[in-house]
């Protein structure tokens, strides 16, 4: 089955990619940004937020596009089905509105010169690929609407579909390395701001949960042959479960001082437990069958995204 929308990008999973200078962690697992002043840290966090919003918008468009491509591909394989392309809606790419002066392709001076160069070059390249995807889909859309597939038995249409899938892989190659570096830089910058936060103990715990979950999802997505990663998966899962048990033993934030935070903390823990439940089930099934399916990974990604929403509710 062909796929355009990359699950690891949706989940914002961690990467082991080493980044030069500012984006590279030292022996203690930190970047140089842990020593940044408050002004620079705020600029870095703002850029991180701009980039996440930008990539989320692109992901939403590409996910809609993939649904159309699947329908078109099936329709071209059955040219006599008069309902194949009925009701096909062109995906809409919504522009991201932001009051920020920082734009995706203009990283702030708070970043090192190497990191500024990295983001600018990769964002420009990624955006260029996305523009080509949109232009190619426009040609495909016109091809379908004009029913040109009746003239060439769908040859051009199939070639356009294949081209979009190929460009989609290239897009997510850029997307993944960008998000990997953002995750490293943004995490350290945020921890600087949170040093004096009254709920920092909780926020740091939740951030660590999300990091471990992201690593676990990526581990399972790395090899459909479960037996090849089973030992690592069991160890990683146990570490997650231990962290969860330690966390639920923590007293909830004082509701009189922080209204609503106790409920949000509970909701996050429940979302993490939902993830663990799904992980246990699929690990047991995969141990018997020897493999993981796309559906398995998709389910973990959905659970992980729920954790992301719960985390945002707690920190907002």
C-alpha positions in Angstrom: 0.0 0.0 0.0 1.3 3.4 -1.0 1.4 6.1 1.6 2.1 9.8 1.4 1.3 11.0 4.9 4.2 10.0 7.1 3.2 8.8 10.6 6.4 9.8 12.3 5.9 13.4 11.2 2.4 13.5 12.6 3.7 12.2 15.9 6.6 14.6 16.0 8.8 11.7 17.0 12.4 12.1 18.1 15.3 11.5 15.8 18.8 10.4 16.6 20.1 12.9 14.0 23.0 14.8 15.5 22.9 18.5 14.8 25.9 20.8 14.5 26.8 23.3 17.2 23.6 24.7 18.8 21.5 21.7 17.8 24.0 19.1 19.0 23.7 17.6 22.5 26.7 17.3 24.8 27.7 14.4 26.9 25.0 15.4 29.4 22.3 15.4 26.7 22.0 19.2 26.5 22.5 21.8 23.8 24.2 25.2 24.2 20.8 26.7 24.4 20.4 25.7 28.0 22.6 28.7 28.8 20.6 31.1 26.6 19.2 34.3 28.2 15.4 34.8 28.5 15.1 37.0 25.4 16.8 34.4 23.2 14.9 31.6 24.7 11.6 33.3 24.0 12.6 33.9 20.4 13.6 30.2 20.0 10.3 29.0 21.6 8.3 31.4 19.3 10.1 30.0 16.3 9.4 26.5 17.4 5.7 27.3 17.7 5.7 29.0 14.3 7.3 25.9 12.7 5.0 23.4 14.5 1.9 25.4 13.2 3.4 25.5 9.7 4.1 21.8 9.6 0.7 20.9 11.1 -1.0 22.9 8.3 1.0 21.1 5.7 0.4 17.7 7.2 -3.4 18.4 7.2 -3.3 19.2 3.5 -1.2 16.2 2.7 -3.4 13.9 4.6 -6.5 15.1 2.6 -4.4 14.8 -0.5 -3.6 11.2 0.2 -7.2 10.3 0.6 -7.9 11.7 -2.9 -4.9 9.9 -4.4 -6.1 6.6 -3.0 -9.5 7.2 -4.6 -8.1 8.4 -7.9 -5.7 5.4 -8.1 -8.5 3.0 -7.6 -10.7 4.8 -10.1 -8.0 4.7 -12.8 -7.8 1.0 -12.3 -11.5 0.7 -13.0 -12.2 3.1 -15.9 -15.7 1.7 -16.5 -16.9 2.6 -13.0 -18.8 5.9 -13.6 -19.0 6.6 -9.8 -15.2 6.3 -9.3 -14.5 10.0 -9.2 -17.9 11.2 -8.1 -17.8 13.8 -5.3 -14.0 14.1 -5.4 -13.1 17.4 -3.5 -9.9 19.3 -4.1 -7.9 19.5 -0.9 -7.6 23.1 0.4 -4.3 24.4 1.7 -5.0 27.0 4.3 -2.5 29.7 4.9 -1.2 29.9 8.5 -2.1 33.3 10.1 0.4 34.4 12.7 1.1 37.7 14.3 4.7 36.6 14.8 7.4 38.5 12.9 9.3 35.2 12.8 8.6 33.2 9.7 9.5 29.5 8.9 12.2 30.5 6.5 13.6 33.3 8.6 14.8 31.7 11.9 15.7 34.2 14.7 19.2 35.4 15.4 18.9 33.7 18.8 19.9 30.5 17.0 23.5 29.8 16.1 24.6 30.7 12.6 24.8 27.0 11.7 21.2 26.4 12.9 19.9 29.4 11.1 21.4 28.2 7.9 20.1 24.7 8.5 16.5 25.8 9.0 16.5 28.3 6.2 17.8 25.9 3.7 15.7 22.9 4.7 12.5 25.0 5.0 13.0 26.5 1.6 13.7 23.1 0.1 10.7 21.5 1.9 8.4 24.3 0.8 9.6 24.0 -2.8 8.7 20.3 -2.8 5.3 21.0 -1.4 4.7 23.6 -4.1 5.6 21.0 -6.8 3.2 18.5 -5.1 0.4 21.1 -5.3 1.2 21.9 -9.0 1.3 18.2 -9.9 -2.0 17.6 -8.1 -3.6 20.5 -10.0 -2.6 18.8 -13.3 -4.0 15.5 -12.0 -7.2 17.2 -11.0 -7.7 18.8 -14.4 -6.9 15.4 -16.0 -9.6 13.7 -14.0 -12.2 16.5 -14.5 -11.6 16.5 -18.3 -11.8 12.7 -18.3 -8.5 12.6 -20.3 -8.0 9.1 -18.8 -10.4 7.9 -21.5 -7.8 8.8 -24.2 -4.7 7.2 -22.7 -6.2 4.4 -20.5 -5.1 6.3 -17.4 -1.4 6.2 -18.2 -0.7 9.9 -17.5 -2.9 9.9 -14.4 -1.1 7.0 -12.9 2.3 8.6 -13.6 1.1 11.8 -11.9 -0.1 9.9 -8.9 3.3 8.1 -8.6 5.1 11.4 -9.0 3.2 12.9 -6.1 3.9 9.9 -3.8 7.6 10.2 -4.7 7.6 13.9 -3.9 5.8 13.2 -0.7 8.6 11.0 0.5 11.1 13.7 -0.3 8.9 16.3 1.6 8.9 14.2 4.7 12.6 13.6 4.6 13.0 17.4 5.1 10.1 17.5 7.5 11.5 14.8 9.8 15.0 16.3 10.1 13.5 19.8 10.8 11.2 18.5 13.5 14.0 16.4 15.0 16.2 19.5 15.4 13.3 21.6 16.6 12.5 19.0 19.3 16.0 19.1 20.7 16.4 22.9 20.6 12.9 23.7 21.7 13.0 21.3 24.6 16.1 22.8 26.1 14.9 26.4 25.5 11.6 25.6 27.2 13.3 24.1 30.2 15.2 27.3 30.7 11.9 29.3 30.9 10.4 26.6 33.2 13.2 26.7 35.8 11.1 29.0 38.0 7.7 27.7 37.1 5.7 26.6 40.1 4.5 23.5 38.2 7.9 22.7 36.7 8.1 19.3 38.4 4.9 18.2 36.6 5.7 19.8 33.3 9.2 18.2 33.1 7.6 14.8 34.0 5.0 15.1 31.2 7.7 16.3 28.7 9.8 13.2 29.6 6.7 11.0 29.1 6.2 12.4 25.6 9.8 11.9 24.7 9.9 8.3 25.8 6.6 7.6 24.1 7.9 9.2 20.9 11.0 7.0 21.0 8.9 3.9 21.6 6.6 4.7 18.7 9.6 5.2 16.4 11.2 2.0 17.6 8.1 0.0 16.7 7.7 1.8 13.3 11.4 1.1 12.5 10.9 -2.5 11.6 7.7 -4.4 10.7 9.5 -7.6 11.7 8.7 -7.4 15.4 11.0 -10.3 16.3 14.0 -8.2 15.3 13.1 -5.5 17.8 11.2 -7.5 20.4 13.8 -7.4 23.1 14.4 -3.6 22.7 10.6 -3.1 22.6 10.0 -4.9 25.9 12.8 -3.0 27.6 11.5 0.3 26.3 7.9 -0.5 27.3 9.0 -1.4 30.8 10.8 1.9 31.2 7.6 3.7 30.1 5.4 1.7 32.5 7.8 2.4 35.4 7.7 6.1 34.6 3.9 6.0 34.4 3.6 4.3 37.8 6.0 6.8 39.4 4.0 9.6 37.9 0.5 8.5 39.0 1.9 8.3 42.6 2.6 12.0 42.5 0.1 14.2 44.3 -2.0 16.2 41.9 -1.4 19.9 41.6 -3.2 21.9 44.3 -6.5 22.9 42.8 -6.9 25.9 45.1 -3.7 27.4 43.8 -3.9 26.1 40.2 -7.5 25.7 39.2 -8.1 22.9 36.7 -4.5 21.6 36.7 -5.4 18.6 38.8 -7.9 17.5 36.2 -5.6 18.1 33.3 -2.8 16.2 35.1 -5.2 13.3 35.6 -6.3 13.5 31.9 -2.7 13.3 30.8 -2.0 10.2 32.9 -5.1 8.6 31.5 -4.0 9.3 28.0 -0.6 7.8 28.7 -2.3 4.7 30.2 -4.4 4.4 27.1 -1.2 4.4 25.1 0.3 1.7 27.3 -2.8 -0.5 27.0 -2.6 -0.3 23.2 1.1 -1.0 23.2 0.8 -4.1 25.4 -1.9 -5.5 23.2 -0.1 -5.0 20.0 3.2 -6.3 21.4 1.5 -9.5 22.5 -0.2 -9.9 19.1 3.0 -9.1 17.3 5.0 -11.6 19.4 2.6 -14.3 18.2 2.4 -13.2 14.5 6.0 -12.0 14.3 5.0 -8.7 12.7 3.6 -5.2 13.2 1.0 -3.7 10.8 0.4 -0.2 9.6 -2.8 -0.1 11.6 -0.8 -0.9 14.8 1.5 2.1 14.2 -1.5 4.3 13.3 -3.2 3.4 16.6 -0.1 4.3 18.6 0.2 7.6 16.7 -3.5 8.4 17.5 -2.8 7.7 21.2 0.3 9.8 21.1 -1.5 12.7 19.5 -4.1 12.5 22.4 -1.2 12.8 24.8 0.0 15.9 22.9 -3.4 17.5 23.3 -3.5 16.6 27.0 -0.1 18.1 27.5 -1.0 21.3 25.8 -4.1 21.6 28.0 -2.0 21.2 31.1 0.7 23.8 30.2 -1.7 26.4 28.6 
